[in-house]
């Protein structure tokens, strides 16, 4: 009888052990299946996200074919297709009074002034008298080259010359002194008045060498 009880106990223990092992195996399979399912879902979400991004980029390019892909802005520039911006032109060196630039509108003003001062006459050379030409008294500058600039170079600011032409009254006035391109310069105004009409033009004289051929500094007319 004891043998029967021992056998029954061993059988029960064996059965319990077998059931526990089966239960553990079943739980392990459930866990592995759950992990596999989670990995499958994560992989599917990643695949869906990539597909959505690619489709979105394709639709964007379809709407604007000329747009550069994102992240590659300026890539075509880096390829060397765009020409570099030209270097700014070097400023002309101003070494002599003759190098000082003349404003673009000065010649037009001189032309109008000279035309305004033309007066027909029978007793003058060419039949035309130029009232716009200043009339100076005879002095140490008379007859010299560039005499007008040298003469005005001795004036004080505000000083003027008045002359009577055939039909107009003219004045030449020293307005101010200033530095232009590193030169000491003086700005003047020529003015003609005939009745209620008038005409004027600017003038500039500067102190220095006129050109590379000059050896002595003096006052020279720029315009």
FENKAFEN-V255368 format. One record per backbone hydrogen bond with DSSP energy under -1.0 kcal/mol. NH is the residue of the N-H (numbers start at 1). CO is the residue of the C=O. If there is no record, write none. Layout:
nh=<NH & NH>
co=<CO & CO>
This chain:
nh=<5 & 6 & 7 & 8 & 9 & 10 & 11 & 12 & 13 & 14 & 15 & 16 & 17 & 18 & 19 & 20 & 21 & 22 & 23 & 24 & 25 & 26 & 27 & 28 & 29 & 30 & 31 & 32 & 33 & 34 & 35 & 36 & 37 & 38 & 39 & 40 & 41 & 42 & 43 & 44 & 45 & 46 & 47 & 48 & 49 & 50 & 51 & 52 & 53 & 54 & 55 & 56 & 57 & 58 & 59 & 60 & 61 & 62 & 63 & 64 & 67 & 72 & 75 & 78 & 80 & 81 & 97 & 98 & 99 & 100 & 106 & 109 & 110 & 111 & 112 & 113 & 114 & 115 & 116 & 117 & 118 & 119 & 121 & 127 & 129 & 131 & 133 & 142 & 144 & 147 & 150 & 151 & 152 & 153 & 154 & 155 & 158 & 159 & 161 & 163 & 165 & 169 & 170 & 171 & 172 & 173 & 174 & 175 & 176 & 178 & 180 & 183 & 185 & 186 & 187 & 188 & 189 & 190 & 191 & 192 & 193 & 194 & 197 & 199 & 201 & 203 & 205 & 206 & 207 & 208 & 214 & 218 & 220 & 222 & 223>
co=<1 & 2 & 3 & 4 & 5 & 6 & 7 & 8 & 9 & 10 & 11 & 12 & 13 & 14 & 15 & 16 & 17 & 18 & 19 & 20 & 21 & 22 & 23 & 24 & 25 & 26 & 27 & 28 & 29 & 30 & 31 & 32 & 33 & 34 & 35 & 36 & 37 & 38 & 39 & 40 & 41 & 42 & 43 & 44 & 45 & 46 & 47 & 48 & 49 & 50 & 51 & 52 & 53 & 54 & 55 & 56 & 57 & 58 & 59 & 60 & 64 & 69 & 72 & 74 & 77 & 76 & 209 & 210 & 96 & 97 & 103 & 105 & 106 & 107 & 108 & 109 & 110 & 111 & 112 & 113 & 115 & 129 & 127 & 124 & 119 & 117 & 130 & 139 & 141 & 144 & 146 & 147 & 148 & 149 & 151 & 152 & 174 & 156 & 172 & 170 & 168 & 193 & 163 & 191 & 161 & 189 & 159 & 187 & 187 & 185 & 183 & 180 & 178 & 205 & 176 & 203 & 173 & 201 & 171 & 199 & 169 & 197 & 194 & 192 & 190 & 188 & 186 & 220 & 184 & 218 & 211 & 208 & 206 & 204 & 204>
